[in-house]
Amino acid sequence: MSGFHVDDGAYERYARQVDPLGDEVRAAAWQHVGPHVTLSGHGFSAIGDESGFAGAYGARMRALQERLHALGGGWHQVGEAARRTQGNYAAVEQEHGDALRRLT
């Protein structure tokens, strides 16, 4: 076989492999970073609150959590792009096949 060829279902298989990665990254954002967004009790003592360190720490953790959540969403977008590519590839293959059949 010459030319460009993709195994049937390759894009869908790839998308199914990528989807769980997005879920895992989003879960990590909530499970591992989420608990550190707010400091309960005297995590940095009263001086930490007064100096703004506790607030800055919380803001940084919140920003990190949001970035991880967005990264997980990016993985889902990769899976959706693979599914769209599969559809586009199938349509082009059909079009080329139809053109060749008309020529023969």
SVG drawing of the C-alpha trace seen along z (x, -y; Angstrom):
<svg xmlns="http://www.w3.org/2000/svg" viewBox="-19 -42 23 44">
<polyline fill="none" stroke="black" stroke-width="0.4" points="0.0,0.0 1.4,-3.4 0.3,-6.8 -1.2,-7.8 -3.3,-5.3 -4.8,-5.2 -6.0,-2.0 -9.8,-2.0 -10.6,-3.1 -7.1,-4.4 -8.3,-7.9 -11.2,-6.6 -8.8,-4.3 -6.5,-7.2 -9.3,-9.4 -10.5,-6.7 -6.9,-6.5 -6.6,-10.3 -10.0,-10.9 -9.1,-9.3 -5.9,-11.4 -8.1,-14.5 -10.2,-13.1 -7.2,-12.2 -5.6,-15.6 -8.9,-17.3 -9.3,-14.9 -5.8,-15.7 -6.6,-19.4 -9.5,-18.9 -8.1,-16.1 -4.4,-17.1 -4.4,-20.9 -7.9,-21.7 -7.3,-21.0 -4.5,-23.6 -6.5,-26.4 -7.7,-27.5 -5.7,-27.2 -7.8,-26.3 -6.9,-27.1 -3.5,-28.6 -1.7,-27.1 0.6,-30.2 -0.3,-31.6 -1.8,-35.0 1.3,-36.6 0.7,-34.7 -2.8,-36.2 -1.6,-39.7 1.3,-39.7 -0.8,-38.4 1.3,-35.3 -1.7,-33.0 -3.8,-34.9 -1.0,-34.8 -0.5,-31.1 -4.2,-30.4 -4.3,-32.5 -1.4,-30.7 -2.9,-27.3 -6.3,-28.4 -4.5,-29.5 -2.6,-26.2 -5.9,-24.3 -7.5,-26.3 -4.6,-25.7 -4.6,-21.9 -8.4,-21.9 -7.9,-23.7 -5.1,-21.3 -7.5,-18.4 -9.9,-20.1 -7.2,-20.4 -6.7,-16.6 -10.5,-16.2 -10.1,-18.7 -7.3,-16.5 -9.7,-13.5 -12.4,-15.4 -10.0,-16.6 -9.0,-13.0 -12.7,-12.1 -13.2,-15.0 -10.1,-14.0 -11.5,-10.4 -14.7,-11.8 -12.8,-14.1 -10.5,-11.3 -13.4,-9.0 -15.1,-11.7 -12.0,-12.4 -11.4,-8.6 -15.0,-8.2 -14.7,-11.2 -11.5,-9.8 -12.9,-6.4 -16.0,-7.8 -13.8,-9.7 -11.7,-6.7 -14.8,-4.6 -16.1,-7.2 -12.8,-7.2 -12.7,-3.4"/>
</svg>
